[in-house]
Amino acid sequence: MMRGLAAILCAPALSVARGTQEVGADMPRSRTAQLADKPREGGSRPKGQTVVAMLIAKFQGDVQELTAAYDRAHALIMSRGGAVPSGELRHQCATGRDSLYIIRVWESEDHIRRRWSSDEFKQTLGSVGFPSPEQAEMTILPLHAIEPPL
């Protein structure tokens, strides 16, 4: 599993930010990526609609502490309706030897920036002991493909 994650982390990234005041504020906008013209089985976005973006956020530290704090933060966020209203489409969490990774698929890069730079989100994470997004090493990538389709 870490091999696959390492491949993702080594892919050409749109941006990597750490410790910025507003997460994503200094990140360049990417060219608008387009979905393939051919619709996929099971439904797909209409021709010409922008491709979604993937966020990989790496939080370094004690993995057991990070995991426990993540579980509390995730439960709190889900009790408030989750992140789907903010544009999140898929959500994964993985751990390595010294880091916790949050891998998310969003409707757009703008959705990522808005959510991860919002004071409300930062306060929610902090209220249960999870680090601020500003402490993460963040990578945003245009998503080329996803299975099963969104």
N, C-alpha and C positions, 0 to 999 in steps of 0.2 A: 504494500500500500504506500509506503513512504517513497518507493521508487517513482510511482505515478505522481505523487505530490511533488517530489523533487523536479520532475519533468515540467510540471505546471509552473513551479516557482522559477525555473530557469528559462521559461519562455520569454520572448521579447515583451516587456511590460510597457503599458502606457505610462505608468508612473509608480514610484515608490516614495512614500513619505513617512517620516518618523518625527514625532515631536513637533508637528506643525501646530500653530495656534488654532486654525480651522482646518480640519481634515479635508483634504482635497482642494483647498482654496488655491494652492499653487500648482495644481496638476493641470497639464495641458489637455485641451479637449482633443479627442481623437477624431479622425475623419469618420463620417457616418458610414457604418458598415451595413451592408444589405444582405438580406436573406436570399437564398437561392430562389430563382424564379419558379422552380418546380415544387409544388406543394408536397408535403410529406404525409404519409399515411398517419391517421390518428389526429389530423388537424395541424395547422401551423398558422403562423401570422400571415396576414395578407402580403402579397408581392410588394416589395419596396419598403416595407416597414423596417425600422432599424433593429439591428440585432441587440440582444440583451448584453449586459456586462457582468463579468465575474469579479468578485472581490475575494482576495486572499489576505486575511489579517493574521499576522503572527504575533502572539504574545509570549514573551520569554519569561521564565521564572519557574517556580516550583510547580510541577505539573499537577500534583495532587491538589494543591491549594487552588490553582487556576481552574481545574475541572470542577471542584466543589462550588467555587464562585460562579462559574459558567452555568452549572445546573440551577443555581438559585436565580441567576439573571434570566435564564431561558424560561423558567417556570413563571417568574413575575411578568415577563413580556407576553407570554402566552395567556396568562390570566387577564391581560389587558387587551386581548384581541390579536396578538401576534404582530408580525411585521408586514404581512401581506398588504394591509392598507397603505403602507409606506413604499410599496413597489417591490418587495421581496418575492421571488418566485420559488426558489429552492434554498435549503439551508443544510449545511453539514458542519460537523465539528470533529476535528481529529487531534490526536496528541502525538508528540515526538518525545525524545529524551528530555529536552529542556524547554519545550514550547507547546502551546496550545494554538491550533489553527482554526479559524472560523472561515469557512469557504461558503460563499453565498452567490446566488445568481439573482440579479436584479433586472427590472424592466429597462434601466438605462444607467449610464454613469451619473447623471444628475440625481437620480433617486439615491444612489449610494452616497454621494456628497451631502445631500440634504439630511439624510438619516444619521450618518456618522458624525456630522458636525453639529447636530442639534443639541442644545443644552438639556432638553428633556431626556434624550437618549443617554447622554453622559451621566446625568443625575440618577437615572434608573440603574445603570451599571454600578455606579459608585455606591448606591444605597444597599447593595448586597455584597459589596467587597470585590467586585470585578474591576480590573484596571480600566482607565479611561481609554477611548479609542486613540487618543493622542500618544499613548504608549506603545501602540502597535506598529509593526513594520507592515505597511499596506501596499498591496499590488492590485491594480485594476487592469483587467484585460477585456478586449472585445471577445465575446463568445462566438467561436466558429461553428460549433456543433454541440448538441446535447441529446442524449437518448435516455429514456424515451422522450419524444418531443414534448415541448411545453404545450 
